[in-house]
Amino acid sequence: MTLKNNQAYHDVDQKYYLQTFRRYPIVLEKGEGSTVWDVEGNRYVDALAGIAVNSVGHNHPNVVNAIREQAGKLIHISNFYLSRPQVELSQKLVEMSGLDRVFFSNSGAESVEGAIKIARKYAHSEGHGGTVISMSGSFHGRTLATIATGKKAMQEGFEPIPQGFVQATFDDIESVKSLVDKETAAVIVEPIQGEGGINVADKQFLKDLRTLCDEKDLALIFDEIQCGMGRTGHWFAKDYFGVQPDIITLAKGLGGGVPVGAILSNEKVSQAINFGDHGTTFGGNPLACAAALATIQTIEEENLLKAAVEKGKWLRDKLSELNEPAIKQIKGKGLMIGVEFDFETKPLVAEMLKNGVLANATAGNILRLVPPLNISYPELEEVLRVLKISLQNLREHG
């Protein structure tokens, strides 16, 4: 299919696709590094990276070549059999995380679902119930179980919502303690909330959660789907906080753009899982694992953890230097940045798009910037320039 322009493709999309996304009026055709082009040839700096997915940018030769090579050998096999990429990725992630076991999925929501199953199976083996405590402002996915952990607004119309989920106040250990009883199985938390507005947890809060879970024999789950895999300048945000959970969920940046998720768990909770307790058709397929290995190797070889720290600090400093009165706060770690404004940011994101930058609005008044870890300084300067122009245009024209 070759159509004339962006609008022509949108017309087809609106005819056939389930209308659940409020799409922006462009159709992306190709990418290179932190730059993408639409079907009309318009160029954009990508400061969104597929929402923290394309950590090494678009069309990185290491990832592309790994996919091509693996596709020429073996794309998919049943998990009744092993493949070399899955074994290598399993060992790599376990060694990186300091945990003991891994299970592969296809997405973040699947990873969270699997983590809940592991936590509940362990809890039941120890005589506990199956209730999972999540946090206000959290987002763990859009399956039925994961929306049960989140905002009430996301549950409307999908009742009956799965039971066994309660919500505490983020960063408030007393709120969590008040919900713990004999029915509690686990606590799940994003060390840095993504959809909730780039809210960085207090270090003491996470340490207190670890202590509480140890005392009550609960599984502590860190959802690092957005903040993991180098986004903060550490492989895992848990390393910044110095807190080791029992379970970590991963996805997004793990595969460099190829769908792949993972659940990492320690031996204590893992031993509760028996043959047949969980499974997947596509999770951990050779193609996805090869892409993930290439992504990790690229982050290592190009020192992108260091780059995330340095470029993140540079960008936050430059945002502060704008002295923009509408900016209330600049939040985040590494290249996971949220700029809080005193107005709703969706119009700002739309204006930035018109001026050639892809960004995102979340939690109402937050501008989310999660570019590739290897974005260049000139491209970051372009993001800042477009932000300033867009703010000015909104003031002048509304």
Secondary structure, DSSP 8 states (H G I E B T S, - for coil): ---SSHHHHHHHHHHHS-S-----S--EEEEEBTEEEETT--EEEESSHHHHT-TT-BT-HHHHHHHHHHHTT-S---TTS--HHHHHHHHHHHHHHT-SEEEEESSHHHHHHHHHHHHHHHHHHTT---EEEEETT----SSHHHHTTS-GGGTTTS-S--SSEEEE-TT-HHHHHHH--TTEEEEEE-SEETTTTSEE--HHHHHHHHHHHHHHT-EEEEE-TTTTTTTTSSSSHHHHHT---SEEEE-GGGGTTS--EEEEE-HHHHTT--TTSS--SSTT-HHHHHHHHHHHHHHHHTTHHHHHHHHHHHHHHHHHHT--TTEEEEEEETTEEEEEESS-SHHHHHHHHHTTEE-EEETTTEEEE---TT--HHHHHHHHHHHHHHHHHHHHH-
